[in-house]
Amino acid sequence: MTGPSDNTPDDAYQRPAGGRARIPGPRAAGDDLDAPETLPPAPPSHAVLKSLLGAWALAACSTEETQAVEDHLTECAPCAEEALRLRDAVGLLHPEESLDLKPLLRSRVLEDCLGKRPARIPVPVWANPYDTETARLDALLRDFGDSEWHTPVRLKWFEEERRRTHRTTVAGVIGHLLTVDGLIATALGLDDPLGPQAPPGGPTDRTEHFWTAAPYPATRKVREPWRAQGHTLVRTVSFAGRGVAELAVDYGGFALPLGDAFLERAFECWVHAWDIAEAVDYPYEPPSGPHLHRMIDLAARLLPGALAGRRRSGLAAPPRGLVAAGAPGRTLHLEIEGAGGGGWDIALDSPAAKPSREHTVAEVALDGLEFCQLAAGHISPEEAAVGQTGDREAIRDVLFAAASLSRL
């Protein structure tokens, strides 16, 4: 028997285990004699395909793997049943959601809890908006780092015929809320957050004292006394019982009943939370519809007095005709649209006059949030998108009176 010739490669004869030697066939010109012969890949095993079912149910397989799994499912009943169970399980998974709590979640949880077990000492209805808005703002502040507390915030309000601004920080805004909430604290006989050195006067004087009296700018440490004071105010009025809502709160140039003062503080807390959220580029939702309605109602009730004050300063047109207190007089109908909206009749010539539909000389329609921005001094009367009919002078006077409700 002769062996391979000298011109035949040693690996041309391959003897598989247990088989006969493979005789190389003829090669085409240009073939690489040293390249190994490739065979088609073997299909994945049952175990491999079964291990891919989870990824297949989540649509995480490659195109080739998906095709192989689906071909296998037509032939393997146990794997087909398992695939159906996995697909049903995937359907129960929820899509990714924001980790931020929905703004109404707190009130819904409390409402459900109180429905099952009413509070022994309930919070007065008129204090609920303040309780809610301070809690929402505190939730926003809780995750702030040291640097965020020094983020610049521009406060805006409307004074006389023009918009005013003041630049402070997030900590400075909370200090402002702390000092003005102190007006309610002192009315209830509680400690003034400014201490015995508190200056006489209203919110502006107190805030400027807070900003200038400290040797260093406010820091995140202001959050704790502000939050503690808010809890104390709500707890105090809850235990005070009926009649406390009529207690007068002195704002310097004017006074408000305690119930209205709590609404006013809730409104300012929301507005400044909005300012803070805008400064740190974070979304912030408006109050719930019922709470927003109460805030708008307070602003509407304050409009006749604000209009009279502007007349005394020569900033509004004189009254067309004076009527006796309680008698019907010229009226503007204010229609607020959207969440918290409604209709209000505003006496034009005297705060003591009775609004009357029969004496309506103008009508104004505004979106609820836009009206709140106007009352907060964040937009000017000229910027407000208003639907209006009737006496143009009366409409202008009321819109400017709404803007004059704002202050630092």
C-alpha positions as CSV (number, residue, x, y, z in Angstrom):
1,M,0.0,0.0,0.0
2,T,1.4,3.3,-0.9
3,G,1.1,6.6,1.2
4,P,0.4,10.1,0.1
5,S,2.6,11.6,-2.4
6,D,4.9,14.5,-1.6
7,N,2.5,16.9,-3.3
8,T,-0.5,16.1,-1.1
9,P,-1.0,18.1,2.1
10,D,-0.8,16.1,5.3
11,D,-4.3,17.3,6.4
12,A,-6.0,16.4,3.1
13,Y,-6.9,13.1,4.6
14,Q,-9.0,13.6,7.8
15,R,-10.3,10.7,9.7
16,P,-13.2,11.6,11.9
17,A,-13.5,9.7,15.1
18,G,-15.3,6.4,14.4
19,G,-15.5,7.1,10.7
20,R,-13.6,6.6,7.5
21,A,-11.1,9.0,6.0
22,R,-12.6,11.9,4.1
23,I,-11.2,12.0,0.5
24,P,-10.8,15.6,-0.7
25,G,-12.8,16.4,-3.8
26,P,-11.6,18.4,-6.7
27,R,-11.0,22.1,-5.9
28,A,-11.8,25.0,-8.1
29,A,-9.1,27.3,-9.3
30,G,-8.3,29.9,-6.8
31,D,-9.6,28.0,-3.8
32,D,-7.6,28.4,-0.6
33,L,-6.3,25.0,0.1
34,D,-5.5,25.9,3.7
35,A,-9.1,27.3,4.6
36,P,-11.2,24.9,6.7
37,E,-14.5,23.8,5.2
38,T,-17.4,25.6,7.0
39,L,-20.7,23.8,7.8
40,P,-24.1,25.4,8.5
41,P,-24.6,26.2,12.2
42,A,-26.5,23.7,14.2
43,P,-30.0,24.9,15.4
44,P,-30.1,25.9,19.1
45,S,-30.9,23.2,21.5
46,H,-34.2,22.8,23.4
47,A,-32.5,24.0,26.6
48,V,-31.1,27.2,25.0
49,L,-34.5,28.0,23.4
50,K,-36.3,27.5,26.7
51,S,-33.9,29.9,28.4
52,L,-34.7,32.6,25.8
53,L,-38.5,32.5,26.5
54,G,-38.3,35.2,29.1
55,A,-36.4,37.6,26.9
56,W,-38.7,36.7,24.0
57,A,-41.8,37.6,26.1
58,L,-40.2,41.0,26.9
59,A,-39.4,41.5,23.2
60,A,-35.7,41.6,24.1
61,C,-34.4,38.9,21.7
62,S,-32.5,39.6,18.5
63,T,-34.2,39.0,15.1
64,E,-32.5,35.6,14.7
65,E,-33.3,34.5,18.3
66,T,-36.9,35.6,17.9
67,Q,-37.3,33.5,14.7
68,A,-35.7,30.5,16.3
69,V,-37.9,30.7,19.4
70,E,-41.1,31.1,17.4
71,D,-40.2,28.2,15.1
72,H,-39.6,26.1,18.3
73,L,-42.9,27.1,19.8
74,T,-44.8,25.5,16.9
75,E,-43.1,22.2,17.6
76,C,-42.8,22.1,21.5
77,A,-46.1,22.2,23.4
78,P,-44.5,22.7,26.9
79,C,-42.5,25.7,25.7
80,A,-45.6,27.1,24.0
81,E,-47.6,27.0,27.3
82,E,-44.7,28.6,29.2
83,A,-44.5,31.3,26.6
84,L,-48.2,32.1,27.0
85,R,-47.8,32.4,30.8
86,L,-44.8,34.7,30.4
87,R,-46.6,36.9,27.9
88,D,-49.6,37.2,30.3
89,A,-47.2,38.2,33.1
90,V,-45.5,40.9,31.0
91,G,-49.0,42.4,30.4
92,L,-49.3,43.0,34.1
93,L,-46.1,45.1,34.2
94,H,-46.8,48.9,34.4
95,P,-44.9,51.3,32.1
96,E,-42.3,53.5,33.6
97,E,-43.8,56.4,35.5
98,S,-42.4,59.5,37.1
99,L,-41.3,59.1,40.7
100,D,-42.8,62.5,41.5
101,L,-46.1,62.2,43.5
102,K,-49.2,63.5,41.9
103,P,-50.3,66.8,43.4
104,L,-53.7,65.5,44.5
105,L,-52.3,62.3,46.0
106,R,-51.9,63.7,49.5
107,S,-55.4,65.1,49.7
108,R,-56.9,61.9,48.3
109,V,-55.1,59.8,50.9
110,L,-56.1,62.1,53.7
111,E,-59.7,62.2,52.5
112,D,-59.8,58.4,52.4
113,C,-58.3,58.1,55.8
114,L,-60.5,60.6,57.4
115,G,-63.5,59.0,55.7
116,K,-62.7,55.8,57.6
117,R,-61.6,57.4,60.8
118,P,-62.6,61.1,61.2
119,A,-60.1,63.3,63.0
120,R,-61.0,64.1,66.6
121,I,-59.9,67.7,66.0
122,P,-60.5,68.4,62.3
123,V,-58.7,71.2,60.4
124,P,-61.1,74.1,59.6
125,V,-62.2,74.1,56.0
126,W,-60.7,77.6,55.4
127,A,-57.3,76.4,56.7
128,N,-57.1,73.4,54.4
129,P,-55.7,75.2,51.4
130,Y,-52.9,76.6,53.5
131,D,-52.1,73.2,55.1
132,T,-52.0,71.7,51.6
133,E,-49.9,74.3,49.9
134,T,-47.3,74.5,52.6
135,A,-47.0,70.7,52.5
136,R,-46.6,70.7,48.7
137,L,-43.9,73.4,48.9
138,D,-42.1,71.5,51.6
139,A,-42.1,68.4,49.5
140,L,-40.4,70.4,46.7
141,L,-37.8,71.7,49.1
142,R,-37.0,68.4,50.8
143,D,-34.7,67.2,48.1
144,F,-32.9,70.4,47.5
145,G,-29.1,70.4,47.9
146,D,-27.1,73.3,49.5
147,S,-26.4,74.9,46.1
148,E,-30.1,74.9,45.1
149,W,-31.1,76.9,48.2
150,H,-28.9,79.7,46.7
151,T,-30.5,79.6,43.3
152,P,-31.6,83.1,42.3
153,V,-35.3,83.7,42.3
154,R,-37.0,86.9,41.0
155,L,-40.1,87.9,42.9
156,K,-42.6,89.9,40.9
157,W,-45.5,92.1,41.8
158,F,-47.5,95.1,40.5
159,E,-47.3,98.5,42.1
160,E,-49.3,101.5,41.0
161,E,-49.0,101.4,37.2
162,R,-45.9,99.2,36.7
163,R,-44.4,95.9,37.5
164,R,-41.8,95.6,40.3
165,T,-39.2,92.9,40.8
166,H,-36.8,91.9,43.5
167,R,-34.0,89.3,43.3
168,T,-33.4,86.9,46.1
169,T,-32.7,83.2,46.6
170,V,-34.8,80.1,47.3
171,A,-33.8,80.5,51.0
172,G,-34.8,84.2,50.8
173,V,-38.2,83.3,49.5
174,I,-38.8,80.9,52.4
175,G,-37.7,83.6,54.8
176,H,-40.2,85.9,53.2
177,L,-43.0,83.4,53.7
178,L,-41.8,82.8,57.3
179,T,-41.9,86.5,58.3
180,V,-45.3,87.2,56.7
181,D,-46.9,84.1,58.1
182,G,-45.7,85.6,61.4
183,L,-48.5,88.1,61.1
184,I,-51.0,85.3,61.7
185,A,-48.9,83.9,64.5
186,T,-48.9,87.2,66.4
187,A,-52.7,87.6,65.8
188,L,-53.1,84.2,67.5
189,G,-50.9,85.1,70.4
190,L,-47.9,83.0,69.2
191,D,-44.3,83.9,69.1
192,D,-43.2,86.3,66.3
193,P,-40.5,84.6,64.2
194,L,-38.7,87.9,64.0
195,G,-38.5,88.0,67.8
196,P,-38.8,91.2,69.9
197,Q,-37.0,93.2,67.3
198,A,-39.8,92.8,64.8
199,P,-40.5,96.1,63.1
200,P,-44.0,97.6,63.0
201,G,-45.7,97.5,59.6
202,G,-46.8,95.0,57.0
203,P,-45.3,92.3,54.9
204,T,-42.8,94.4,53.0
205,D,-41.2,96.0,56.1
206,R,-41.0,92.7,57.9
207,T,-39.4,90.9,54.9
208,E,-36.8,93.6,54.3
209,H,-35.9,93.5,58.0
210,F,-35.4,89.7,57.7
211,W,-33.3,90.1,54.6
212,T,-31.0,92.8,56.0
213,A,-30.8,92.0,59.7
214,A,-28.9,88.7,59.4
215,P,-25.2,89.1,58.9
216,Y,-25.2,86.3,56.2
217,P,-27.8,85.3,53.5
218,A,-30.4,82.8,54.5
219,T,-29.5,79.1,54.0
220,R,-31.5,75.9,54.0
221,K,-31.8,76.2,57.8
222,V,-34.7,78.5,57.3
223,R,-36.9,75.6,56.1
224,E,-37.2,74.1,59.6
225,P,-38.6,77.1,61.4
226,W,-40.9,77.9,58.5
227,R,-42.4,74.4,58.4
228,A,-42.7,74.2,62.2
229,Q,-44.5,77.5,62.3
230,G,-46.9,76.3,59.6
231,H,-47.7,73.2,61.6
232,T,-48.3,75.3,64.7
233,L,-50.6,77.7,63.0
234,V,-52.8,74.9,61.6
235,R,-52.8,73.1,65.0
236,T,-53.7,76.2,66.9
237,V,-56.7,77.2,64.7
238,S,-57.9,73.5,64.8
239,F,-58.1,73.6,68.6
240,A,-59.4,77.1,68.8
241,G,-63.0,76.2,67.8
242,R,-65.7,78.2,66.2
243,G,-65.5,82.0,65.9
244,V,-61.7,82.2,65.4
245,A,-62.1,82.7,61.7
246,E,-63.3,86.2,62.3
247,L,-60.3,87.3,64.3
248,A,-58.6,90.2,62.6
249,V,-55.1,89.9,61.2
250,D,-53.3,93.2,60.9
251,Y,-51.3,93.6,57.6
252,G,-50.2,97.1,58.3
253,G,-52.3,99.1,55.9
254,F,-55.3,96.8,56.1
255,A,-56.7,93.9,58.0
256,L,-58.2,90.6,57.0
257,P,-60.4,88.1,59.0
258,L,-58.3,85.1,60.0
259,G,-60.1,82.8,57.6
260,D,-59.3,85.1,54.7
261,A,-55.7,85.5,55.9
262,F,-55.2,81.8,55.8
263,L,-56.5,81.8,52.2
264,E,-54.2,84.7,51.3
265,R,-51.2,82.9,52.8
266,A,-52.1,79.7,50.9
267,F,-52.3,81.7,47.6
268,E,-48.9,83.4,48.3
269,C,-47.3,80.1,49.2
270,W,-48.4,78.6,45.9
271,V,-47.3,81.6,43.9
272,H,-43.8,81.6,45.5
273,A,-43.6,77.8,45.1
274,W,-44.3,78.4,41.4
275,D,-41.4,81.0,41.4
276,I,-39.0,78.6,43.1
277,A,-40.0,75.7,40.7
278,E,-39.5,78.0,37.7
279,A,-36.0,79.0,39.0
280,V,-34.8,75.4,39.4
281,D,-36.6,74.3,36.2
282,Y,-39.0,71.9,37.9
283,P,-42.7,71.4,37.0
284,Y,-45.2,72.5,39.6
285,E,-48.9,71.9,39.4
286,P,-51.6,74.4,40.5
287,P,-53.8,73.8,43.5
288,S,-56.8,71.5,43.4
289,G,-60.0,72.9,41.9
290,P,-61.8,73.5,45.2
291,H,-58.8,75.2,46.8
292,L,-58.2,77.3,43.7
293,H,-61.9,78.4,43.7
294,R,-61.5,79.6,47.3
295,M,-58.4,81.6,46.4
296,I,-60.1,83.2,43.4
297,D,-63.2,83.9,45.5
298,L,-61.1,85.8,48.0
299,A,-59.5,87.9,45.3
300,A,-62.9,88.7,43.7
301,R,-64.2,89.8,47.2
302,L,-61.2,92.1,47.6
303,L,-61.6,93.8,44.2
304,P,-64.2,96.5,45.2
305,G,-61.9,97.6,48.1
306,A,-58.8,97.6,45.9
307,L,-60.7,99.6,43.3
308,A,-61.8,102.2,45.9
309,G,-58.2,102.5,47.1
310,R,-57.0,103.2,43.6
311,R,-59.6,105.9,43.2
312,R,-58.4,107.6,46.4
313,S,-54.9,107.6,44.9
314,G,-56.2,109.1,41.6
315,L,-55.3,105.9,39.7
316,A,-58.8,104.9,38.7
317,A,-61.8,106.8,37.2
318,P,-64.2,108.4,39.7
319,P,-67.4,106.6,40.5
320,R,-70.3,107.3,38.1
321,G,-72.8,107.5,40.9
322,L,-72.8,106.9,44.7
323,V,-75.5,104.7,46.2
324,A,-76.4,104.0,49.8
325,A,-74.8,101.0,51.5
326,G,-76.5,97.8,50.5
327,A,-78.3,99.4,47.5
328,P,-77.7,98.0,44.0
329,G,-75.1,99.9,41.9
330,R,-73.1,99.5,38.7
331,T,-71.7,96.0,38.4
332,L,-69.0,94.2,36.4
333,H,-69.5,90.5,35.9
334,L,-66.3,88.5,36.2
335,E,-66.4,85.0,34.7
336,I,-63.4,82.7,35.6
337,E,-63.0,79.7,33.4
338,G,-61.3,76.4,34.0
339,A,-60.5,74.6,37.2
340,G,-61.7,76.6,40.3
341,G,-63.7,78.9,38.1
342,G,-67.1,80.5,38.5
343,G,-68.9,83.8,38.2
344,W,-68.6,86.8,40.4
345,D,-70.4,90.2,40.4
346,I,-68.1,93.1,41.3
347,A,-69.5,96.4,42.6
348,L,-67.9,99.2,40.7
349,D,-68.7,102.5,42.5
350,S,-68.5,101.6,46.2
351,P,-67.4,98.6,48.2
352,A,-70.6,99.0,50.2
353,A,-72.9,98.8,47.2
354,K,-74.7,95.6,46.3
355,P,-73.7,94.0,43.0
356,S,-76.7,93.6,40.7
357,R,-77.2,91.8,37.4
358,E,-79.7,94.4,36.4
359,H,-77.0,97.1,36.7
360,T,-74.2,95.2,34.9
361,V,-72.3,97.5,32.6
362,A,-69.4,95.2,31.6
363,E,-68.4,91.5,31.5
364,V,-64.9,90.0,31.6
365,A,-63.9,86.4,31.0
366,L,-60.5,85.1,32.2
367,D,-58.8,81.7,32.5
368,G,-58.5,80.8,36.2
369,L,-54.7,80.5,36.2
370,E,-54.3,83.7,34.2
371,F,-56.5,85.5,36.7
372,C,-54.3,84.2,39.5
373,Q,-51.1,85.4,37.7
374,L,-52.7,88.8,37.3
375,A,-53.6,89.0,41.0
376,A,-50.1,87.8,41.9
377,G,-48.5,90.6,39.7
378,H,-46.8,88.1,37.4
379,I,-48.5,89.5,34.3
380,S,-49.7,93.1,33.7
381,P,-53.3,93.9,32.9
382,E,-52.3,94.6,29.3
383,E,-50.8,91.1,29.0
384,A,-53.9,89.3,30.3
385,A,-55.9,87.5,27.6
386,V,-59.3,88.9,28.4
387,G,-62.7,88.3,26.8
388,Q,-64.6,91.6,27.4
389,T,-67.8,93.4,26.5
390,G,-69.3,96.6,27.8
391,D,-67.8,99.6,29.5
392,R,-64.1,99.7,28.6
393,E,-63.2,102.1,31.4
394,A,-64.8,99.8,34.1
395,I,-63.0,96.8,32.6
396,R,-59.6,98.6,32.7
397,D,-60.1,99.7,36.3
398,V,-61.0,96.2,37.5
399,L,-58.1,94.6,35.8
400,F,-55.7,97.1,37.3
401,A,-57.3,96.6,40.7
402,A,-56.8,92.9,40.4
403,A,-53.1,93.5,39.7
404,S,-52.8,95.8,42.6
405,L,-53.8,93.0,45.0
406,S,-50.2,91.8,44.6
407,R,-47.3,92.9,46.7
408,L,-43.8,91.8,47.7
